[in-house]
Amino acid sequence: MVKDTKSEALSHLDEYSSVMLATIDEGGPHVRPVTLIKYDSAYWIETGTSSAKVAQIKGDPRIELCLVFTEGENSGYLRLAGRAKIVTDAATREKVSSHTEFFASYWSGPEDPSFTLLRVRPSAGEYMRPGEMEPQAFDL
């Protein structure tokens, strides 16, 4: 995949994108919607500490994200595979949470024990333009 296509694929991710997050445990894959935050040249997910996704990532950090989008009557998608890491660094938790518009609706602050910050590190992607039939794979 040429660099322009990879850039085009990643351009579909906004500052806040509703994506599907897939995690895995011994019972199999689990998919749910989350908000992917693009901030400071990285990707983040803010979630509840007691959520199943946190337990699954502790057991196996491999994840996939999928964004479906439309152009006219056609749909396309961006799929990213990689790993998620639980961030415990207080300064990073403060920086990301203070940037997030919706953070205060869920947590009292970055030190709130019910708040978990995940850093998503994609390593590979797959992109299908709306109206096309074959996705294109790329590395990150």
C-alpha positions in Angstrom: 0.0 0.0 0.0 1.4 3.4 -0.9 1.9 6.0 1.8 -0.9 8.1 0.4 -3.4 5.3 0.8 -2.3 4.7 4.4 -2.7 8.4 5.1 -6.1 8.3 3.4 -7.2 5.3 5.6 -6.0 7.0 8.8 -7.7 10.3 7.9 -11.0 8.7 8.6 -10.2 8.7 12.3 -11.4 12.0 13.9 -10.3 13.4 17.2 -13.1 11.3 18.7 -14.2 8.3 16.6 -16.8 5.7 17.5 -15.2 2.4 16.7 -15.7 -1.3 17.5 -13.1 -2.7 19.8 -12.4 -6.4 19.8 -10.6 -8.1 22.7 -10.1 -11.8 23.4 -10.1 -14.2 26.3 -10.3 -17.9 26.8 -14.0 -17.7 25.9 -13.3 -16.2 22.5 -13.5 -12.7 20.9 -15.6 -9.9 22.4 -16.6 -6.8 20.4 -18.1 -3.6 21.7 -18.3 0.1 20.7 -15.9 2.6 22.3 -14.6 6.1 21.6 -11.1 6.1 20.2 -9.3 9.3 21.0 -6.7 10.6 18.7 -4.5 13.0 20.7 -0.8 13.9 20.9 0.2 11.6 18.0 -1.3 8.5 19.7 -4.6 6.6 20.1 -6.3 6.3 23.5 -9.4 4.7 25.0 -10.8 5.8 28.4 -12.9 3.2 30.2 -14.1 1.9 33.5 -11.6 -0.1 35.5 -14.2 -2.8 36.2 -15.1 -3.3 32.5 -14.6 -6.7 30.9 -12.3 -5.1 28.3 -9.8 -4.1 31.0 -9.7 -7.7 32.3 -9.4 -9.1 28.8 -6.6 -6.8 27.9 -4.7 -7.7 31.1 -4.9 -11.3 30.0 -4.1 -10.7 26.4 -3.2 -7.2 25.1 -4.0 -8.0 21.4 -6.9 -5.9 20.1 -8.5 -4.9 16.8 -10.5 -1.8 16.0 -12.9 -1.3 13.2 -14.4 1.9 11.9 -17.2 1.7 9.3 -18.0 4.8 7.2 -20.1 5.7 4.2 -19.7 7.9 1.2 -23.0 8.3 -0.6 -24.6 4.9 -0.9 -21.4 3.0 -0.5 -19.7 1.9 2.7 -16.0 1.2 3.5 -14.0 0.4 6.6 -10.7 0.8 8.4 -9.5 -2.0 10.6 -6.5 -1.7 12.9 -4.8 -4.6 14.7 -2.3 -4.1 17.5 -2.0 -4.0 21.2 -3.5 -2.1 24.1 -1.6 -1.1 27.2 -3.0 0.0 30.5 -1.4 3.4 31.3 -0.6 4.0 35.0 1.6 7.1 34.6 -0.1 9.9 36.5 1.2 12.7 34.1 -0.1 10.9 31.0 -3.5 10.1 32.7 -3.8 13.8 33.6 -2.8 15.0 30.1 -5.2 12.8 28.2 -8.1 13.1 30.6 -7.9 16.9 30.6 -8.0 16.9 26.8 -11.1 14.7 26.6 -14.4 16.6 26.4 -16.6 13.9 28.0 -14.2 12.8 30.8 -15.9 14.7 33.6 -19.2 13.0 32.8 -17.8 9.6 34.0 -14.9 10.2 36.4 -14.0 12.6 39.2 -10.4 13.0 37.9 -7.4 11.2 36.5 -6.6 9.6 39.9 -10.2 8.1 40.1 -9.6 4.4 40.7 -12.6 3.6 38.5 -10.9 5.2 35.5 -8.5 3.2 33.2 -6.6 4.7 30.4 -5.6 2.5 27.5 -3.0 3.3 24.9 -3.7 1.7 21.6 -0.6 0.8 19.5 -1.7 -0.3 16.0 0.8 -2.4 14.1 -1.2 -3.3 11.0 -4.3 -2.1 9.1 -6.8 -3.0 6.5 -8.6 -0.4 4.4 -11.5 -0.7 2.0 -12.6 2.4 0.2 -16.4 2.8 -0.2 -17.5 1.2 -3.5 -14.5 -1.1 -3.8 -14.6 -4.8 -3.3 -11.0 -5.6 -2.1 -9.4 -4.2 1.0 -5.8 -3.2 1.1 -3.5 -4.2 4.0 -0.8 -2.0 5.4 1.7 -1.9 8.3 2.0 0.9 10.8 
